[in-house]
Amino acid sequence: MQIIDSHVHMDSLERAALESMSLAGINAVVADAAPIPGLTPAWQSVLDFFERTLGYDTMRGAEFFIDVYVMVGINMFFVPRDYEKVFDSISKYINRDRVVGVGEIGLDPRSESCPDLSKQEEIVKFFLQIAKEHDKAVLFHTPSTDRYKWVEQYFKFIDEIKLQPEKVIISHVDSTILKMVTDFGCIAGITVQPWRKITPADVAKMLKDADLDRVLVNSDSSLRLGSDPLGVPKTALEMRKLGFKKEDIEKVFYENPKKVFNL
């Protein structure tokens, strides 16, 4: 079976992790080209990280037969000084080979680099407009508290910008908002990650009653917080244990991300 991990941070994936992912059937990943969090970083560091992910990290993936596709944007935990200069440069990246989406973007009150939610909203709306103009997918971050509140805000943005919901992934979805997201027409990105306390078995159970046409599963492999780069194939295994049909498993782990990101 072919597997796509639809949200990773390539800087967190060392050679051993990439080898294990390849052996487990992961043949492609979608990487968030956002630097690790920091306070008031320079805007150029964001562009440097785009370049690193598009160049060095795609080469590292290829060594293990993993295709690396890339999302560009400003992460709410790494908002640079003079972030408008990133806006001015985004046209150089949005249509680069392997750039398939805008993300990870969103709102989060815990941001130290940009605690001003009005500025976060300005950044989000800019990138949503870019995604619409260039027909790219969007990946939203969902804060771990007050999930309904933040997702409702994202729905308002989608309506305001007139985005196609089927091109929008709302990530870090749990059982409390899964149906809410898919009923709106968006794609629910379920993150299997130890620190979120969502296990592969948990996700398999969540998917029993889900709209499988609107679900992705990702590991959000990250340097900052505990992650499992094999969380996605482990979830596929748990679905097999629960008796999911082969075609439904392939839909969630391969066909859906291929379609959403136009791979």
C-alpha positions in Angstrom: 0.0 0.0 0.0 1.2 3.5 -0.8 1.0 6.1 2.0 1.2 9.9 2.0 1.9 11.7 5.3 0.1 15.0 4.7 1.8 17.2 7.3 5.4 16.9 8.5 8.2 19.2 9.5 11.2 17.9 7.5 13.8 19.4 9.8 12.7 17.0 12.5 13.2 13.9 10.3 16.7 12.4 10.6 18.0 9.7 8.3 16.9 6.9 10.5 13.3 8.2 10.6 13.2 8.7 6.8 14.5 5.1 6.3 11.8 3.7 8.7 9.1 5.7 7.0 10.1 4.4 3.5 10.2 0.9 4.8 6.7 1.3 6.3 5.3 2.3 2.9 5.4 6.1 3.1 6.3 7.2 -0.4 5.4 10.9 -0.1 5.1 13.7 2.5 3.7 17.2 2.5 6.2 19.4 4.4 5.4 22.6 6.3 8.2 25.0 5.3 8.1 26.9 8.5 11.1 27.4 10.8 11.1 26.3 14.4 9.5 28.8 16.8 11.4 31.8 18.0 10.8 35.3 19.2 10.7 38.2 16.7 12.8 36.4 14.0 14.0 38.1 10.9 11.7 37.9 7.8 14.6 36.6 5.7 14.8 33.5 7.9 11.3 32.5 6.7 12.4 32.6 3.0 15.7 30.8 3.9 13.6 28.0 5.3 11.4 27.8 2.2 14.6 27.4 0.2 16.0 24.8 2.6 12.8 22.7 2.4 12.5 23.0 -1.4 16.1 22.1 -2.0 17.9 20.2 0.7 14.9 18.5 2.3 13.5 17.3 -1.0 16.9 15.8 -1.8 17.0 14.1 1.6 13.6 12.6 1.0 14.6 11.4 -2.5 17.5 9.4 -1.0 14.9 7.2 0.7 12.4 7.2 -2.3 10.1 9.7 -0.5 8.7 12.5 -2.6 8.7 15.7 -0.6 6.0 18.3 -1.5 5.9 21.6 0.2 3.5 24.1 1.8 4.6 27.8 2.2 3.2 30.3 4.6 3.9 32.0 8.0 3.3 29.8 11.0 1.6 31.6 13.9 4.4 30.5 16.2 7.1 32.0 14.0 5.9 35.4 12.8 8.9 37.5 11.8 9.6 41.2 12.2 8.4 43.0 9.0 6.3 40.0 8.0 4.9 42.1 5.2 8.3 41.5 3.4 7.4 37.8 3.2 4.2 38.9 1.5 6.2 40.8 -1.0 8.3 37.7 -1.8 5.7 35.0 -1.8 5.1 35.2 -5.6 8.6 33.8 -6.0 7.6 30.6 -4.2 3.9 29.9 -4.6 4.2 28.4 -8.1 7.6 26.7 -7.6 7.9 23.1 -8.5 6.6 20.9 -5.6 4.8 23.8 -3.8 1.3 22.3 -3.4 -0.3 24.4 -0.7 -0.4 27.3 1.8 0.3 26.3 5.4 0.6 25.8 8.2 -1.4 29.0 8.9 -4.0 29.8 11.5 -4.6 31.5 14.8 -3.3 30.6 18.2 -3.4 32.8 21.3 -0.3 31.1 22.7 2.0 32.6 20.0 4.9 34.5 21.6 6.2 35.9 18.3 2.8 37.5 17.5 0.4 37.5 20.4 -1.8 40.1 18.6 -4.6 38.0 17.1 -5.6 40.9 14.7 -2.1 40.6 13.1 -2.5 36.8 12.9 -5.8 37.3 11.2 -4.2 39.7 8.7 -1.5 37.1 7.9 -4.1 34.3 7.5 -6.3 36.3 5.1 -3.3 37.2 3.0 -2.4 33.6 2.5 -5.9 32.5 1.9 -6.2 35.0 -0.9 -2.9 33.7 -2.4 -4.2 30.1 -2.2 -7.4 31.1 -4.0 -5.6 33.0 -6.7 -3.2 30.2 -7.4 -5.6 27.3 -6.8 -3.6 25.8 -3.9 -4.7 23.8 -1.0 -4.8 25.4 2.5 -3.7 23.8 5.8 -5.0 25.4 9.0 -3.5 24.8 12.5 -6.2 24.2 15.2 -5.3 25.3 18.8 -5.7 22.6 21.4 -8.3 24.5 23.4 -11.6 26.0 22.5 -11.5 24.1 19.2 -15.1 24.9 18.2 -14.4 28.6 18.5 -11.3 28.6 16.3 -12.9 26.3 13.7 -15.9 28.5 13.5 -13.6 31.4 12.8 -11.9 29.5 10.0 -15.3 28.8 8.5 -15.9 32.6 8.4 -12.6 33.2 6.7 -13.4 30.5 4.1 -16.8 32.1 3.4 -15.3 35.6 3.3 -12.5 34.7 0.8 -14.9 32.4 -1.1 -12.6 29.4 -0.9 -13.6 25.9 -2.0 -14.0 24.0 1.3 -12.8 20.8 -0.3 -9.4 22.5 -0.8 -9.1 23.4 2.9 -7.6 21.0 5.5 -8.3 21.8 9.1 -5.5 20.0 11.0 -5.2 18.6 14.5 -8.9 17.6 14.4 -10.1 15.3 17.2 -13.4 13.5 17.8 -15.1 16.6 19.2 -14.9 18.6 15.9 -14.4 15.9 13.3 -18.1 15.9 12.0 -18.3 19.6 12.3 -15.4 20.0 9.9 -16.5 17.4 7.3 -20.1 18.6 7.4 -18.9 22.1 6.4 -17.2 20.4 3.4 -13.6 20.8 4.6 -11.0 18.1 4.9 -10.3 16.9 8.5 -6.6 16.5 9.1 -6.2 14.1 12.1 -2.8 14.3 13.8 -1.5 11.2 15.4 1.0 12.5 17.9 2.1 11.3 21.4 1.9 14.7 23.1 -1.6 15.3 21.8 -2.5 11.9 23.4 -4.1 10.7 20.1 -2.9 7.2 19.3 -3.2 5.2 16.0 -5.9 3.1 17.7 -7.8 6.2 18.7 -7.8 7.5 15.2 -9.0 4.1 13.7 -11.9 4.2 16.1 -12.7 7.9 15.2 -12.9 6.9 11.5 -15.5 4.2 12.0 -18.3 6.7 11.6 -16.4 9.4 9.7 -16.9 10.7 6.1 -13.8 8.9 4.7 -13.9 11.1 1.6 -12.9 14.1 3.7 -10.2 12.8 6.0 -6.4 12.9 6.1 -4.1 11.4 8.7 -0.8 13.1 9.5 2.1 12.7 12.0 3.0 16.5 12.2 6.5 15.2 12.9 8.2 18.1 14.8 11.4 18.9 16.5 9.7 20.8 19.3 7.2 18.3 20.6 7.1 14.5 20.9 6.2 12.9 17.5 6.1 9.5 15.9 7.1 9.5 12.2 5.4 6.2 11.8 2.1 7.3 13.3 0.4 7.3 9.9 1.3 3.7 8.8 0.5 2.5 12.4 -3.0 4.0 12.0 -3.4 2.1 8.7 -2.6 -1.1 10.6 -5.1 -0.3 13.3 -7.8 0.3 10.7 -7.0 -3.2 9.2 -7.4 -4.7 12.7 -10.9 -3.1 12.9 -11.9 -4.6 9.6 -11.9 -1.5 7.3 -12.0 -2.3 3.6 -8.7 -2.1 1.7 -10.1 0.5 -0.6 -11.2 2.7 2.3 -7.7 2.5 3.8 -6.2 3.4 0.5 -8.6 6.3 0.2 -7.6 7.9 3.5 -3.9 7.4 3.2 -3.2 7.8 -0.5 -6.1 8.9 -2.7 -7.4 11.7 -0.5 -4.1 13.5 0.0 -3.2 13.0 -3.7 -6.5 14.7 -4.6 -6.5 17.5 -2.1 -2.9 18.5 -2.9 -3.2 17.8 -6.6 -0.1 15.6 -6.5 
